[in-house]
Amino acid sequence: TPPFFNFLVGPSRPNLRRDGMPGGLVVEKCRFLQQSQCKGICMHMCKLPAQQFFQQELGMPLTVSPIFETQECQWSFGEVPLPPEEDPLIPKGCISDCTSRVAMKEARITGAKPCL
């Protein structure tokens, strides 16, 4: 799994899940966060789709827990994720250098459609 994750989302290593059980993987520097600097892209292009894919297609629960400050991400295989409306990891606000936030602000001012 680590070589696949290295290619897909960044360097990773096995560890324990958030609940202390075996079956975890930590992505040491997430490509999604490094490139986008956007919590929304992390949530909607990685966390939520990955959790849904593993549950629906592979029959395995997965909890993805991004750590925005360090750009790390904990993947806990076999751990049932909270519904998005109850998940405290769903971000409030933007990362300060979020380019998507700037593009959306400019689009509102000019009426242009942002290219994100």
N, C-alpha and C positions, 0 to 999 in steps of 0.2 A: 504493500500500500504506500509506504513513503516515497518510492520512486515515482509512482503515478501522481501522487499529490504534489511532489516537487515540480513536475511538469505542468500540472493543472493550476495550482494556486500558490505554490512557493515551497521553500524548504520546510520539511516537517520531520517529526520524530514521534515514535510511540510513547505514550504515557498512560496514566490512569484517567478514567473518566472523572467528571466533576463530582460524582458521588463516591469516589475512591476505589471503584471496582476496575478490573482490567477492561480494556476495550477503548482506550482513548488515543487520540492523536492530536498533537499540537502543531499548528502551522506557525512557524516562527516569524515569518514576514509575509503577510497575505498580499498577493499580487493585486487583487481587487482594490484593497484599501490603498496600497502604495500608488497605484496608477490613477485612481479616481479621486482619492481623498474625500470620498462621499459615503456617508453612512447609509443613505437611501439605496445606492447601488449595491452596497454590501448586503443589505436586507433583501432586496427584491431580485438581485441577479445571482445571489449565492446562498445565503442562510435559508430563506424560506423555500426556494426551489430544491435545494439539496435535501432538506428535511422531508419535503413532499416526495421527491424521487425515491429516496431510500425506503420510505414507508409504503408507497403505492406500488413501486416497481420491484423492489427487492424484499418487501415484507419485513423490513428491519427498522425499528425506530432509531432516530438519530437526533441529537440535540447539538446544534452549532452555536457556539458562544463566542462572538467576537469581543476582543479587548481593544477598543478603539485607540486608547492612549499609546499602546505598544505596537499596534498593527499585528498582534498575534490573534490566533483563533483556536479555540478548543473544540474538537469534534469528539463527541461522546456517543459511540455506537452502542445500541441497545438501550439507550436512555430515552424515555418518551418526552418529547418537547412540550412545553406549555403552548396553549393556543396563542396566536399573536396578540390578541387583546389583553392577555394576562401576563405576557412575557416582559419582565422588567428590562431585558436587553434590547428591546425595540427602542431605537434612539429617539431622543428629544433634541432637536436642534442639529446644527451642522458642525462639522470639523472646520476650524477657522480658515484653512486654505482650500476649501471645497470649490473647485472650478464649476461644478454643476450649479451651485448656488449663485455664482456670479452670472452664469449664462441665463438662468431663469430670471434673475433680477433685470438684466438687460432686455430680455424678451418682453417682460411686462412693460418696461418703459417705452420701447420702440414698437411694440406690437408684433415683432418678428417671432417666428417659430424657432425655438432653440434647437441647436444640433448638439445633442449630448452623446 
